């Protein structure tokens, strides 16, 4: 009779123990539908707000080098896409390794992009947005 409770204890322990499954995660973009596509021939206004407690670096490839934005700071950029470009890319990161970043995009109109950067957990970490040539879609990487 004493063997039965030990067996039940062992079986319960095996089923209650968390199982760790190692698998390869494939990162893919998250689509954000805005309904407002950029028009390459018109000037674009980009506003970036750092809503974190850490400094954040951003870069607009082929338009700016690395720019540091302090906590709670807001920066505004105005520029026009070049003829061969179909979308707007913005890269962002933090060197502190204390927080992940999440970008939230609002497009009040077709030529204005507001990007707010918030702290996030590492599993929900973003690094870039790309306002694509697919009308009305922004990809968040």
C-alpha positions, 0 to 999 in steps of 0.5 A: 500500500505505501507504494501507491502514494509514492507513485501518485506523488511522482506522477503528480510531480512529473505532470506539474513540472513545467516543460521547457521547449526550445524552438527557433523563433522567427521574428516578423513585422507587425502590420499596423493599418493606418488608412493613410499612405505617404505621398512621396512627392510631398514633405513629411513631418515626423515627430518622435517622443521618448516616453521612457526614463532612459535616453534613446537613439534614433536614426532615419536611414539616409536622412540622419545619423544617430540622434540621442533623445533624452527622457520625455524629450520630443523631436520634430523632423521635416523632410521630403522622400527622395524620388526612388524611395517608397516609404519611411524607415525609423530605427530606434534603440537604447544602449542601457539594456535595461528596457525594451522599446515599443513604438506606437504610431499615430498618423493624423494625416497622410504626411504626418507620422507621430512615433511615441517610444515606450518602455516594453518587456524584451519579448515585445521589443521593437527596433524599427518602423517602416511606413511601406509602399503598401498603401496605408500600412506601417510595419513595426519590427 
